Amino acid sequence: MPQLTRPSENELLQQIEALRRELDEILQQSPELLGSQQVYALSSRLDILIATYMRSKAQPNSPKK
């Protein structure tokens, strides 16, 4: 079974910024989409990425063996 690797902090920040820009662009072009499923899905994904990033910052670096 392949082992999943966690994205680095830098990768998470890049993903967060890309999603934030995408949401901003969608809402600037079509503000009526604010309550849409598309915007909800992107917002939920953004929340998950932010929570993942915050958890990674809260955990002390484990010693490498």
CHARMM-style PDB file with segment names, atoms N, HN, CA, C and O in Angstrom:
ATOM      1  N   MET     1       0.851  -1.177   0.000  1.00  0.00      PROA
ATOM      2  CA  MET     1       0.000   0.000   0.000  1.00  0.00      PROA
ATOM      3  C   MET     1       0.896   1.240   0.000  1.00  0.00      PROA
ATOM      4  O   MET     1       1.775   1.355   0.854  1.00  0.00      PROA
ATOM      5  N   PRO     2       0.694   2.171  -0.941  1.00  0.00      PROA
ATOM      6  CA  PRO     2       1.541   3.360  -0.983  1.00  0.00      PROA
ATOM      7  C   PRO     2       1.310   4.240   0.238  1.00  0.00      PROA
ATOM      8  O   PRO     2       0.188   4.373   0.726  1.00  0.00      PROA
ATOM      9  N   GLN     3       2.388   4.832   0.715  1.00  0.00      PROA
ATOM     10  HN  GLN     3       3.300   4.724   0.318  1.00  0.00      PROA
ATOM     11  CA  GLN     3       2.299   5.701   1.880  1.00  0.00      PROA
ATOM     12  C   GLN     3       2.006   7.131   1.415  1.00  0.00      PROA
ATOM     13  O   GLN     3       2.656   7.649   0.508  1.00  0.00      PROA
ATOM     14  N   LEU     4       1.021   7.751   2.053  1.00  0.00      PROA
ATOM     15  HN  LEU     4       0.492   7.330   2.790  1.00  0.00      PROA
ATOM     16  CA  LEU     4       0.670   9.123   1.716  1.00  0.00      PROA
ATOM     17  C   LEU     4       1.646  10.072   2.386  1.00  0.00      PROA
ATOM     18  O   LEU     4       1.998   9.892   3.552  1.00  0.00      PROA
ATOM     19  N   THR     5       2.076  11.065   1.658  1.00  0.00      PROA
ATOM     20  HN  THR     5       1.790  11.211   0.711  1.00  0.00      PROA
ATOM     21  CA  THR     5       2.967  12.059   2.245  1.00  0.00      PROA
ATOM     22  C   THR     5       2.189  13.345   2.461  1.00  0.00      PROA
ATOM     23  O   THR     5       1.331  13.721   1.661  1.00  0.00      PROA
ATOM     24  N   ARG     6       2.505  14.000   3.548  1.00  0.00      PROA
ATOM     25  HN  ARG     6       3.202  13.695   4.198  1.00  0.00      PROA
ATOM     26  CA  ARG     6       1.853  15.271   3.849  1.00  0.00      PROA
ATOM     27  C   ARG     6       2.518  16.375   3.042  1.00  0.00      PROA
ATOM     28  O   ARG     6       3.734  16.366   2.847  1.00  0.00      PROA
ATOM     29  N   PRO     7       1.723  17.320   2.575  1.00  0.00      PROA
ATOM     30  CA  PRO     7       2.341  18.449   1.867  1.00  0.00      PROA
ATOM     31  C   PRO     7       3.156  19.289   2.849  1.00  0.00      PROA
ATOM     32  O   PRO     7       2.834  19.360   4.035  1.00  0.00      PROA
ATOM     33  N   SER     8       4.197  19.911   2.352  1.00  0.00      PROA
ATOM     34  HN  SER     8       4.459  19.853   1.388  1.00  0.00      PROA
ATOM     35  CA  SER     8       5.009  20.783   3.197  1.00  0.00      PROA
ATOM     36  C   SER     8       4.210  22.041   3.543  1.00  0.00      PROA
ATOM     37  O   SER     8       3.179  22.325   2.933  1.00  0.00      PROA
ATOM     38  N   GLU     9       4.703  22.781   4.527  1.00  0.00      PROA
ATOM     39  HN  GLU     9       5.540  22.550   5.022  1.00  0.00      PROA
ATOM     40  CA  GLU     9       4.027  24.030   4.904  1.00  0.00      PROA
ATOM     41  C   GLU     9       3.953  24.970   3.709  1.00  0.00      PROA
ATOM     42  O   GLU     9       2.935  25.627   3.488  1.00  0.00      PROA
ATOM     43  N   ASN    10       5.027  25.029   2.946  1.00  0.00      PROA
ATOM     44  HN  ASN    10       5.853  24.495   3.126  1.00  0.00      PROA
ATOM     45  CA  ASN    10       5.051  25.906   1.772  1.00  0.00      PROA
ATOM     46  C   ASN    10       4.006  25.477   0.747  1.00  0.00      PROA
ATOM     47  O   ASN    10       3.325  26.322   0.165  1.00  0.00      PROA
ATOM     48  N   GLU    11       3.875  24.175   0.523  1.00  0.00      PROA
ATOM     49  HN  GLU    11       4.429  23.489   0.995  1.00  0.00      PROA
ATOM     50  CA  GLU    11       2.865  23.672  -0.412  1.00  0.00      PROA
ATOM     51  C   GLU    11       1.456  24.001   0.077  1.00  0.00      PROA
ATOM     52  O   GLU    11       0.594  24.389  -0.710  1.00  0.00      PROA
ATOM     53  N   LEU    12       1.230  23.843   1.381  1.00  0.00      PROA
ATOM     54  HN  LEU    12       1.930  23.527   2.021  1.00  0.00      PROA
ATOM     55  CA  LEU    12      -0.080  24.183   1.944  1.00  0.00      PROA
ATOM     56  C   LEU    12      -0.389  25.664   1.742  1.00  0.00      PROA
ATOM     57  O   LEU    12      -1.497  26.026   1.344  1.00  0.00      PROA
ATOM     58  N   LEU    13       0.589  26.508   2.015  1.00  0.00      PROA
ATOM     59  HN  LEU    13       1.489  26.214   2.338  1.00  0.00      PROA
ATOM     60  CA  LEU    13       0.380  27.949   1.845  1.00  0.00      PROA
ATOM     61  C   LEU    13       0.092  28.297   0.385  1.00  0.00      PROA
ATOM     62  O   LEU    13      -0.735  29.164   0.103  1.00  0.00      PROA
ATOM     63  N   GLN    14       0.765  27.630  -0.531  1.00  0.00      PROA
ATOM     64  HN  GLN    14       1.437  26.926  -0.302  1.00  0.00      PROA
ATOM     65  CA  GLN    14       0.514  27.870  -1.953  1.00  0.00      PROA
ATOM     66  C   GLN    14      -0.900  27.439  -2.337  1.00  0.00      PROA
ATOM     67  O   GLN    14      -1.586  28.139  -3.082  1.00  0.00      PROA
ATOM     68  N   GLN    15      -1.332  26.289  -1.829  1.00  0.00      PROA
ATOM     69  HN  GLN    15      -0.775  25.720  -1.224  1.00  0.00      PROA
ATOM     70  CA  GLN    15      -2.686  25.810  -2.115  1.00  0.00      PROA
ATOM     71  C   GLN    15      -3.735  26.751  -1.520  1.00  0.00      PROA
ATOM     72  O   GLN    15      -4.745  27.050  -2.157  1.00  0.00      PROA
ATOM     73  N   ILE    16      -3.484  27.214  -0.291  1.00  0.00      PROA
ATOM     74  HN  ILE    16      -2.664  26.971   0.227  1.00  0.00      PROA
ATOM     75  CA  ILE    16      -4.406  28.143   0.369  1.00  0.00      PROA
ATOM     76  C   ILE    16      -4.526  29.424  -0.454  1.00  0.00      PROA
ATOM     77  O   ILE    16      -5.630  29.908  -0.701  1.00  0.00      PROA
ATOM     78  N   GLU    17      -3.397  29.965  -0.873  1.00  0.00      PROA
ATOM     79  HN  GLU    17      -2.499  29.572  -0.673  1.00  0.00      PROA
ATOM     80  CA  GLU    17      -3.418  31.209  -1.646  1.00  0.00      PROA
ATOM     81  C   GLU    17      -4.111  31.016  -2.993  1.00  0.00      PROA
ATOM     82  O   GLU    17      -4.865  31.889  -3.423  1.00  0.00      PROA
ATOM     83  N   ALA    18      -3.872  29.903  -3.660  1.00  0.00      PROA
ATOM     84  HN  ALA    18      -3.259  29.194  -3.310  1.00  0.00      PROA
ATOM     85  CA  ALA    18      -4.518  29.641  -4.954  1.00  0.00      PROA
ATOM     86  C   ALA    18      -6.037  29.547  -4.794  1.00  0.00      PROA
ATOM     87  O   ALA    18      -6.783  30.095  -5.606  1.00  0.00      PROA
ATOM     88  N   LEU    19      -6.489  28.856  -3.753  1.00  0.00      PROA
ATOM     89  HN  LEU    19      -5.883  28.411  -3.094  1.00  0.00      PROA
ATOM     90  CA  LEU    19      -7.932  28.739  -3.519  1.00  0.00      PROA
ATOM     91  C   LEU    19      -8.543  30.079  -3.144  1.00  0.00      PROA
ATOM     92  O   LEU    19      -9.642  30.416  -3.586  1.00  0.00      PROA
ATOM     93  N   ARG    20      -7.829  30.837  -2.330  1.00  0.00      PROA
ATOM     94  HN  ARG    20      -6.937  30.563  -1.971  1.00  0.00      PROA
ATOM     95  CA  ARG    20      -8.321  32.158  -1.938  1.00  0.00      PROA
ATOM     96  C   ARG    20      -8.501  33.044  -3.166  1.00  0.00      PROA
ATOM     97  O   ARG    20      -9.507  33.742  -3.298  1.00  0.00      PROA
ATOM     98  N   ARG    21      -7.519  33.008  -4.061  1.00  0.00      PROA
ATOM     99  HN  ARG    21      -6.702  32.441  -3.954  1.00  0.00      PROA
ATOM    100  CA  ARG    21      -7.620  33.799  -5.295  1.00  0.00      PROA
ATOM    101  C   ARG    21      -8.787  33.335  -6.163  1.00  0.00      PROA
ATOM    102  O   ARG    21      -9.521  34.148  -6.724  1.00  0.00      PROA
ATOM    103  N   GLU    22      -8.945  32.012  -6.264  1.00  0.00      PROA
ATOM    104  HN  GLU    22      -8.349  31.352  -5.808  1.00  0.00      PROA
ATOM    105  CA  GLU    22     -10.041  31.467  -7.074  1.00  0.00      PROA
ATOM    106  C   GLU    22     -11.398  31.915  -6.533  1.00  0.00      PROA
ATOM    107  O   GLU    22     -12.269  32.343  -7.289  1.00  0.00      PROA
ATOM    108  N   LEU    23     -11.563  31.812  -5.216  1.00  0.00      PROA
ATOM    109  HN  LEU    23     -10.855  31.464  -4.601  1.00  0.00      PROA
ATOM    110  CA  LEU    23     -12.818  32.256  -4.595  1.00  0.00      PROA
ATOM    111  C   LEU    23     -13.042  33.750  -4.820  1.00  0.00      PROA
ATOM    112  O   LEU    23     -14.145  34.174  -5.166  1.00  0.00      PROA
ATOM    113  N   ASP    24     -12.007  34.529  -4.624  1.00  0.00      PROA
ATOM    114  HN  ASP    24     -11.111  34.185  -4.344  1.00  0.00      PROA
ATOM    115  CA  ASP    24     -12.109  35.974  -4.803  1.00  0.00      PROA
ATOM    116  C   ASP    24     -12.517  36.311  -6.234  1.00  0.00      PROA
ATOM    117  O   ASP    24     -13.384  37.156  -6.457  1.00  0.00      PROA
ATOM    118  N   GLU    25     -11.892  35.650  -7.196  1.00  0.00      PROA
ATOM    119  HN  GLU    25     -11.188  34.963  -7.015  1.00  0.00      PROA
ATOM    120  CA  GLU    25     -12.206  35.903  -8.605  1.00  0.00      PROA
ATOM    121  C   GLU    25     -13.657  35.534  -8.933  1.00  0.00      PROA
ATOM    122  O   GLU    25     -14.359  36.288  -9.607  1.00  0.00      PROA
ATOM    123  N   ILE    26     -14.092  34.381  -8.455  1.00  0.00      PROA
ATOM    124  HN  ILE    26     -13.522  33.769  -7.907  1.00  0.00      PROA
ATOM    125  CA  ILE    26     -15.472  33.937  -8.701  1.00  0.00      PROA
ATOM    126  C   ILE    26     -16.463  34.938  -8.131  1.00  0.00      PROA
ATOM    127  O   ILE    26     -17.424  35.322  -8.799  1.00  0.00      PROA
ATOM    128  N   LEU    27     -16.224  35.358  -6.892  1.00  0.00      PROA
ATOM    129  HN  LEU    27     -15.444  35.046  -6.350  1.00  0.00      PROA
ATOM    130  CA  LEU    27     -17.180  36.253  -6.233  1.00  0.00      PROA
ATOM    131  C   LEU    27     -17.136  37.673  -6.788  1.00  0.00      PROA
ATOM    132  O   LEU    27     -18.146  38.377  -6.758  1.00  0.00      PROA
ATOM    133  N   GLN    28     -15.987  38.101  -7.291  1.00  0.00      PROA
ATOM    134  HN  GLN    28     -15.167  37.529  -7.315  1.00  0.00      PROA
ATOM    135  CA  GLN    28     -15.937  39.425  -7.914  1.00  0.00      PROA
ATOM    136  C   GLN    28     -16.672  39.424  -9.246  1.00  0.00      PROA
ATOM    137  O   GLN    28     -17.344  40.395  -9.596  1.00  0.00      PROA
ATOM    138  N   GLN    29     -16.539  38.324  -9.988  1.00  0.00      PROA
ATOM    139  HN  GLN    29     -15.994  37.535  -9.704  1.00  0.00      PROA
ATOM    140  CA  GLN    29     -17.199  38.240 -11.292  1.00  0.00      PROA
ATOM    141  C   GLN    29     -18.689  37.954 -11.162  1.00  0.00      PROA
ATOM    142  O   GLN    29     -19.495  38.446 -11.952  1.00  0.00      PROA
ATOM    143  N   SER    30     -19.050  37.154 -10.159  1.00  0.00      PROA
ATOM    144  HN  SER    30     -18.395  36.754  -9.518  1.00  0.00      PROA
ATOM    145  CA  SER    30     -20.452  36.738 -10.001  1.00  0.00      PROA
ATOM    146  C   SER    30     -20.834  36.709  -8.524  1.00  0.00      PROA
ATOM    147  O   SER    30     -20.906  35.633  -7.931  1.00  0.00      PROA
ATOM    148  N   PRO    31     -21.082  37.873  -7.919  1.00  0.00      PROA
ATOM    149  CA  PRO    31     -21.410  37.907  -6.491  1.00  0.00      PROA
ATOM    150  C   PRO    31     -22.661  37.106  -6.138  1.00  0.00      PROA
ATOM    151  O   PRO    31     -22.834  36.697  -4.990  1.00  0.00      PROA
ATOM    152  N   GLU    32     -23.528  36.885  -7.117  1.00  0.00      PROA
ATOM    153  HN  GLU    32     -23.387  37.217  -8.049  1.00  0.00      PROA
ATOM    154  CA  GLU    32     -24.745  36.107  -6.853  1.00  0.00      PROA
ATOM    155  C   GLU    32     -24.437  34.642  -6.533  1.00  0.00      PROA
ATOM    156  O   GLU    32     -25.317  33.917  -6.070  1.00  0.00      PROA
ATOM    157  N   LEU    33     -23.211  34.202  -6.772  1.00  0.00      PROA
ATOM    158  HN  LEU    33     -22.496  34.791  -7.149  1.00  0.00      PROA
ATOM    159  CA  LEU    33     -22.828  32.817  -6.468  1.00  0.00      PROA
ATOM    160  C   LEU    33     -22.449  32.623  -4.997  1.00  0.00      PROA
ATOM    161  O   LEU    33     -22.054  31.527  -4.598  1.00  0.00      PROA
ATOM    162  N   LEU    34     -22.565  33.672  -4.199  1.00  0.00      PROA
ATOM    163  HN  LEU    34     -22.885  34.563  -4.523  1.00  0.00      PROA
ATOM    164  CA  LEU    34     -22.135  33.599  -2.799  1.00  0.00      PROA
ATOM    165  C   LEU    34     -22.705  32.402  -2.054  1.00  0.00      PROA
ATOM    166  O   LEU    34     -21.976  31.778  -1.283  1.00  0.00      PROA
ATOM    167  N   GLY    35     -23.949  32.058  -2.240  1.00  0.00      PROA
ATOM    168  HN  GLY    35     -24.542  32.565  -2.866  1.00  0.00      PROA
ATOM    169  CA  GLY    35     -24.543  30.923  -1.532  1.00  0.00      PROA
ATOM    170  C   GLY    35     -24.557  29.634  -2.333  1.00  0.00      PROA
ATOM    171  O   GLY    35     -25.238  28.680  -1.955  1.00  0.00      PROA
ATOM    172  N   SER    36     -23.820  29.589  -3.424  1.00  0.00      PROA
ATOM    173  HN  SER    36     -23.267  30.364  -3.731  1.00  0.00      PROA
ATOM    174  CA  SER    36     -23.872  28.429  -4.322  1.00  0.00      PROA
ATOM    175  C   SER    36     -23.069  27.246  -3.791  1.00  0.00      PROA
ATOM    176  O   SER    36     -22.211  27.394  -2.921  1.00  0.00      PROA
ATOM    177  N   GLN    37     -23.367  26.082  -4.330  1.00  0.00      PROA
ATOM    178  HN  GLN    37     -24.065  25.962  -5.036  1.00  0.00      PROA
ATOM    179  CA  GLN    37     -22.640  24.869  -3.943  1.00  0.00      PROA
ATOM    180  C   GLN    37     -21.172  24.958  -4.340  1.00  0.00      PROA
ATOM    181  O   GLN    37     -20.305  24.468  -3.616  1.00  0.00      PROA
ATOM    182  N   GLN    38     -20.885  25.575  -5.479  1.00  0.00      PROA
ATOM    183  HN  GLN    38     -21.590  25.972  -6.067  1.00  0.00      PROA
ATOM    184  CA  GLN    38     -19.501  25.716  -5.933  1.00  0.00      PROA
ATOM    185  C   GLN    38     -18.679  26.520  -4.928  1.00  0.00      PROA
ATOM    186  O   GLN    38     -17.580  26.115  -4.549  1.00  0.00      PROA
ATOM    187  N   VAL    39     -19.213  27.652  -4.503  1.00  0.00      PROA
ATOM    188  HN  VAL    39     -20.106  27.982  -4.811  1.00  0.00      PROA
ATOM    189  CA  VAL    39     -18.503  28.503  -3.547  1.00  0.00      PROA
ATOM    190  C   VAL    39     -18.411  27.806  -2.192  1.00  0.00      PROA
ATOM    191  O   VAL    39     -17.385  27.895  -1.519  1.00  0.00      PROA
ATOM    192  N   TYR    40     -19.468  27.120  -1.793  1.00  0.00      PROA
ATOM    193  HN  TYR    40     -20.302  27.049  -2.340  1.00  0.00      PROA
ATOM    194  CA  TYR    40     -19.441  26.378  -0.529  1.00  0.00      PROA
ATOM    195  C   TYR    40     -18.349  25.307  -0.566  1.00  0.00      PROA
ATOM    196  O   TYR    40     -17.610  25.140   0.405  1.00  0.00      PROA
ATOM    197  N   ALA    41     -18.247  24.586  -1.679  1.00  0.00      PROA
ATOM    198  HN  ALA    41     -18.847  24.722  -2.468  1.00  0.00      PROA
ATOM    199  CA  ALA    41     -17.238  23.528  -1.801  1.00  0.00      PROA
ATOM    200  C   ALA    41     -15.825  24.109  -1.737  1.00  0.00      PROA
ATOM    201  O   ALA    41     -14.955  23.561  -1.060  1.00  0.00      PROA
ATOM    202  N   LEU    42     -15.601  25.210  -2.437  1.00  0.00      PROA
ATOM    203  HN  LEU    42     -16.307  25.655  -2.987  1.00  0.00      PROA
ATOM    204  CA  LEU    42     -14.279  25.841  -2.398  1.00  0.00      PROA
ATOM    205  C   LEU    42     -13.967  26.382  -1.007  1.00  0.00      PROA
ATOM    206  O   LEU    42     -12.840  26.255  -0.528  1.00  0.00      PROA
ATOM    207  N   SER    43     -14.961  26.984  -0.358  1.00  0.00      PROA
ATOM    208  HN  SER    43     -15.877  27.087  -0.747  1.00  0.00      PROA
ATOM    209  CA  SER    43     -14.767  27.508   0.996  1.00  0.00      PROA
ATOM    210  C   SER    43     -14.458  26.388   1.978  1.00  0.00      PROA
ATOM    211  O   SER    43     -13.610  26.538   2.858  1.00  0.00      PROA
ATOM    212  N   SER    44     -15.145  25.273   1.823  1.00  0.00      PROA
ATOM    213  HN  SER    44     -15.834  25.151   1.108  1.00  0.00      PROA
ATOM    214  CA  SER    44     -14.900  24.123   2.700  1.00  0.00      PROA
ATOM    215  C   SER    44     -13.491  23.590   2.504  1.00  0.00      PROA
ATOM    216  O   SER    44     -12.805  23.267   3.474  1.00  0.00      PROA
ATOM    217  N   ARG    45     -13.059  23.496   1.258  1.00  0.00      PROA
ATOM    218  HN  ARG    45     -13.616  23.758   0.470  1.00  0.00      PROA
ATOM    219  CA  ARG    45     -11.695  23.031   0.968  1.00  0.00      PROA
ATOM    220  C   ARG    45     -10.674  24.000   1.557  1.00  0.00      PROA
ATOM    221  O   ARG    45      -9.658  23.577   2.109  1.00  0.00      PROA
ATOM    222  N   LEU    46     -10.940  25.284   1.443  1.00  0.00      PROA
ATOM    223  HN  LEU    46     -11.766  25.628   0.995  1.00  0.00      PROA
ATOM    224  CA  LEU    46     -10.048  26.290   2.011  1.00  0.00      PROA
ATOM    225  C   LEU    46      -9.978  26.150   3.530  1.00  0.00      PROA
ATOM    226  O   LEU    46      -8.894  26.232   4.108  1.00  0.00      PROA
ATOM    227  N   ASP    47     -11.115  25.941   4.177  1.00  0.00      PROA
ATOM    228  HN  ASP    47     -11.996  25.874   3.707  1.00  0.00      PROA
ATOM    229  CA  ASP    47     -11.144  25.726   5.630  1.00  0.00      PROA
ATOM    230  C   ASP    47     -10.296  24.525   6.027  1.00  0.00      PROA
ATOM    231  O   ASP    47      -9.553  24.579   7.007  1.00  0.00      PROA
ATOM    232  N   ILE    48     -10.407  23.443   5.266  1.00  0.00      PROA
ATOM    233  HN  ILE    48     -11.010  23.399   4.470  1.00  0.00      PROA
ATOM    234  CA  ILE    48      -9.643  22.224   5.563  1.00  0.00      PROA
ATOM    235  C   ILE    48      -8.146  22.487   5.423  1.00  0.00      PROA
ATOM    236  O   ILE    48      -7.358  22.064   6.268  1.00  0.00      PROA
ATOM    237  N   LEU    49      -7.757  23.178   4.367  1.00  0.00      PROA
ATOM    238  HN  LEU    49      -8.397  23.523   3.681  1.00  0.00      PROA
ATOM    239  CA  LEU    49      -6.337  23.487   4.167  1.00  0.00      PROA
ATOM    240  C   LEU    49      -5.799  24.375   5.285  1.00  0.00      PROA
ATOM    241  O   LEU    49      -4.691  24.159   5.776  1.00  0.00      PROA
ATOM    242  N   ILE    50      -6.582  25.371   5.684  1.00  0.00      PROA
ATOM    243  HN  ILE    50      -7.482  25.547   5.285  1.00  0.00      PROA
ATOM    244  CA  ILE    50      -6.147  26.261   6.767  1.00  0.00      PROA
ATOM    245  C   ILE    50      -6.014  25.483   8.068  1.00  0.00      PROA
ATOM    246  O   ILE    50      -5.040  25.664   8.799  1.00  0.00      PROA
ATOM    247  N   ALA    51      -6.981  24.619   8.367  1.00  0.00      PROA
ATOM    248  HN  ALA    51      -7.772  24.472   7.773  1.00  0.00      PROA
ATOM    249  CA  ALA    51      -6.914  23.810   9.592  1.00  0.00      PROA
ATOM    250  C   ALA    51      -5.708  22.877   9.557  1.00  0.00      PROA
ATOM    251  O   ALA    51      -5.032  22.695  10.569  1.00  0.00      PROA
ATOM    252  N   THR    52      -5.440  22.290   8.404  1.00  0.00      PROA
ATOM    253  HN  THR    52      -5.989  22.438   7.581  1.00  0.00      PROA
ATOM    254  CA  THR    52      -4.276  21.407   8.261  1.00  0.00      PROA
ATOM    255  C   THR    52      -2.993  22.184   8.502  1.00  0.00      PROA
ATOM    256  O   THR    52      -2.091  21.704   9.189  1.00  0.00      PROA
ATOM    257  N   TYR    53      -2.909  23.375   7.942  1.00  0.00      PROA
ATOM    258  HN  TYR    53      -3.641  23.765   7.384  1.00  0.00      PROA
ATOM    259  CA  TYR    53      -1.730  24.214   8.132  1.00  0.00      PROA
ATOM    260  C   TYR    53      -1.560  24.588   9.605  1.00  0.00      PROA
ATOM    261  O   TYR    53      -0.456  24.514  10.144  1.00  0.00      PROA
ATOM    262  N   MET    54      -2.649  24.988  10.250  1.00  0.00      PROA
ATOM    263  HN  MET    54      -3.546  25.048   9.812  1.00  0.00      PROA
ATOM    264  CA  MET    54      -2.573  25.382  11.657  1.00  0.00      PROA
ATOM    265  C   MET    54      -2.170  24.206  12.545  1.00  0.00      PROA
ATOM    266  O   MET    54      -1.397  24.375  13.488  1.00  0.00      PROA
ATOM    267  N   ARG    55      -2.692  23.017  12.245  1.00  0.00      PROA
ATOM    268  HN  ARG    55      -3.320  22.880  11.479  1.00  0.00      PROA
ATOM    269  CA  ARG    55      -2.286  21.829  13.010  1.00  0.00      PROA
ATOM    270  C   ARG    55      -0.795  21.553  12.825  1.00  0.00      PROA
ATOM    271  O   ARG    55      -0.106  21.188  13.777  1.00  0.00      PROA
ATOM    272  N   SER    56      -0.304  21.725  11.613  1.00  0.00      PROA
ATOM    273  HN  SER    56      -0.864  22.021  10.839  1.00  0.00      PROA
ATOM    274  CA  SER    56       1.119  21.469  11.368  1.00  0.00      PROA
ATOM    275  C   SER    56       1.984  22.465  12.134  1.00  0.00      PROA
ATOM    276  O   SER    56       3.078  22.117  12.580  1.00  0.00      PROA
ATOM    277  N   LYS    57       1.511  23.691  12.292  1.00  0.00      PROA
ATOM    278  HN  LYS    57       0.623  23.974  11.930  1.00  0.00      PROA
ATOM    279  CA  LYS    57       2.264  24.691  13.052  1.00  0.00      PROA
ATOM    280  C   LYS    57       2.212  24.424  14.552  1.00  0.00      PROA
ATOM    281  O   LYS    57       3.138  24.785  15.279  1.00  0.00      PROA
ATOM    282  N   ALA    58       1.136  23.796  15.017  1.00  0.00      PROA
ATOM    283  HN  ALA    58       0.384  23.503  14.426  1.00  0.00      PROA
ATOM    284  CA  ALA    58       0.966  23.548  16.450  1.00  0.00      PROA
ATOM    285  C   ALA    58       1.756  22.333  16.925  1.00  0.00      PROA
ATOM    286  O   ALA    58       2.088  22.235  18.107  1.00  0.00      PROA
ATOM    287  N   GLN    59       2.059  21.416  16.022  1.00  0.00      PROA
ATOM    288  HN  GLN    59       1.790  21.496  15.062  1.00  0.00      PROA
ATOM    289  CA  GLN    59       2.773  20.201  16.410  1.00  0.00      PROA
ATOM    290  C   GLN    59       4.273  20.470  16.413  1.00  0.00      PROA
ATOM    291  O   GLN    59       4.822  21.016  15.457  1.00  0.00      PROA
ATOM    292  N   PRO    60       4.926  20.076  17.509  1.00  0.00      PROA
ATOM    293  CA  PRO    60       6.384  20.220  17.517  1.00  0.00      PROA
ATOM    294  C   PRO    60       6.982  19.269  16.481  1.00  0.00      PROA
ATOM    295  O   PRO    60       6.436  18.200  16.210  1.00  0.00      PROA
ATOM    296  N   ASN    61       8.092  19.672  15.920  1.00  0.00      PROA
ATOM    297  HN  ASN    61       8.535  20.541  16.140  1.00  0.00      PROA
ATOM    298  CA  ASN    61       8.754  18.801  14.948  1.00  0.00      PROA
ATOM    299  C   ASN    61       9.197  17.525  15.634  1.00  0.00      PROA
ATOM    300  O   ASN    61       9.883  17.557  16.656  1.00  0.00      PROA
ATOM    301  N   SER    62       8.800  16.413  15.065  1.00  0.00      PROA
ATOM    302  HN  SER    62       8.243  16.388  14.235  1.00  0.00      PROA
ATOM    303  CA  SER    62       9.199  15.136  15.650  1.00  0.00      PROA
ATOM    304  C   SER    62      10.648  14.865  15.274  1.00  0.00      PROA
ATOM    305  O   SER    62      11.090  15.217  14.180  1.00  0.00      PROA
ATOM    306  N   PRO    63      11.387  14.238  16.186  1.00  0.00      PROA
ATOM    307  CA  PRO    63      12.794  13.955  15.878  1.00  0.00      PROA
ATOM    308  C   PRO    63      12.896  12.987  14.704  1.00  0.00      PROA
ATOM    309  O   PRO    63      12.129  12.029  14.603  1.00  0.00      PROA
ATOM    310  N   LYS    64      13.849  13.248  13.824  1.00  0.00      PROA
ATOM    311  HN  LYS    64      14.472  14.025  13.905  1.00  0.00      PROA
ATOM    312  CA  LYS    64      14.043  12.374  12.672  1.00  0.00      PROA
ATOM    313  C   LYS    64      14.979  11.246  13.051  1.00  0.00      PROA
ATOM    314  O   LYS    64      15.981  11.443  13.739  1.00  0.00      PROA
ATOM    315  N   LYS    65      14.629  10.068  12.589  1.00  0.00      PROA
ATOM    316  HN  LYS    65      13.816   9.908  12.031  1.00  0.00      PROA
ATOM    317  CA  LYS    65      15.453   8.895  12.908  1.00  0.00      PROA
ATOM    318  C   LYS    65      16.280   8.505  11.719  1.00  0.00      PROA
ATOM    319  OT1 LYS    65      17.041   7.540  11.786  1.00  0.00      PROA
TER     320      LYS     65
END
